[in-house]
Amino acid sequence: MAKTGVYPVFENKFKIGKSGRSSADGDMVIIKDLETFSVSIEGNVEEWRPMEEQGWVRRMVTGKALTITLSGKRNVGDPGNDYVADSAWSTGTGCDTKFEWEFPSGAKLTFNCVISVTNPGSGDSTNVAGLEFEVQSDGKPTYTPCLLYTSPSP
């Protein structure tokens, strides 16, 4: 059943395809020990000023890009965490995979992506080793809205 109302951020779930772009549903695994994330949606906005608008601008979004920046702790032995950390040493298609973001409402966003690891396990000597990376969309994502449950009328 879908959730409504406010929610804690920890109810978001992030999965990575551990078999690259050929990942099927069974290859999608949660990335353990993530602590924070931020989302950036870049829109390409085209502007024009037709005469009939008397100087007022018209606009249309003609393109988009999505970047999700995630950080947490390096957890050796967790399949999702290992897959991300290991991609730090790859280039080209070795950084390509699939990503899934499940929202607290039950909606999902799935897309092909590239992983750019910025910290595969460093930190101060008394810290728990970190894992920091960006997931950048590669092509159009698929958004699956959640279907809200409504009780039947009496």
N, C-alpha and C positions, 0 to 999 in steps of 0.2 A: 504494500500500500504506500502511496506517495505521502511525503511529509510536507507540512505547511508550517508557516511561522518562522521565527528566528532559529538559528542553529549555531553550534560551535564549529569553528573552522576545521577541527579534526575529523568531522564527518565526511569531508571530501576524500575520495579514494583515487589513487593514481596507479595505473598498471602499465607495464612495459612489455613489449613482445620479445621474449628471450630467443626467438628464432629469426630475428631481423624482419625484413618486409614480408617474408613468407609466413610469419606467425599467424596461427589460427587461434580460435578462442581458447583452446587448452594451453597455448603457449603464453597467454597473457598472465603476468604475475604482478602482485602488489610489490612496490618498492618499500621495504621496511625501514623504519627509523628516520623518516622524513619529519622535519620540524616546521619549516616555513615554505611558503610559495607565494609568488606574485605573478600576475598575468599582464601581458602587454598586447593589445590588439592595435595594429597599425593599419589605418585606413588610407587608401589612395582616393582623394576627393578631387573630382574634376569640377571646375567652376566655369560658368559662362554668363554673359550679361546681354540677354536678348532685348531688343528695343521695346517690345511690348511690356516688359517688366519695369520700364522707366528708370533704369539705372540700378535696380535691385538685382542682386546676384542669384542665380540658380545653381544648385549643386547636386551631384550624384556620386555616391560611393561606387567606384569602378574596380576596386581591388582591396584585398586584405591580407594581412600576415599575422600569425599568432606566435607568441613566445611565452613559455611558462618557465620561470626561474625557480628551481627547487633547491633546498639545502637541508641537510640533516647530518646523521652520523654514518660513518662507514661501518657496515655490518658484513664482515666476511662470512660467507656461507649462505647468505640469503640470496636466492636466485635473481631477484630483481635488482638488488643493490650491487651484486657482483657483475651483472650484465652491464649496468650503467658504468661502474668504475672501470671495468675492463675496456670499455669503448674509448677511454682516454688515450689509449695507445694505438688507435686505428685512425685511418683517414678514408676519404671516399665513401664507397658503399658500406664499409665496415662500421660507419656511424649511422646508417639508415635502419629504422625499425618502425614499429607501430606503437601508438600511445593511446591510452583510454583514461578519460577523466569522468568519474561518476560523481555527480553532484548529490548533495544531501536530499534533494527532492526526488531522486531516482532517475533524473534525466542523465544522458550520457553524451560525451563528445569523443569521437574516435577519429584518428587521422594518422597518415604516414608522417614521419618526422625524421629529423636529424638530431643527434645528441651531441652537445658540445660540453664536455666535462671541464670545469675550471679548477676543481680541487678533488683529486681522487683519494684523499686520506691524510691530509696534513693538518697541523695545528701546533699549539704550544705543547711542551713536553708533559704537562699535567692535564691536558685536555683529552677528551675522547676524540679520536680522529674524525674529521669532517668529510662529507661528500657534498659537493656543490656542482650543479650542472644546469644547462638550459635545454629545453625541448623546443625545437623550432618546427613549425608546420611545414610540410612539403606537399602542396596541393590543397584541395578543398576538404575541410573536415566534414564529417557526418554528425549532425546533431539529432539526437533522438529525444524528443520531449517526454516528460513523464506524463502518464495519464492519471489524472486525479480521480480518486475513488469517490463516487457519490452514492449515497444510500438510496435504495428504492423508495418511492413515495408510498405512504401507507394507504 
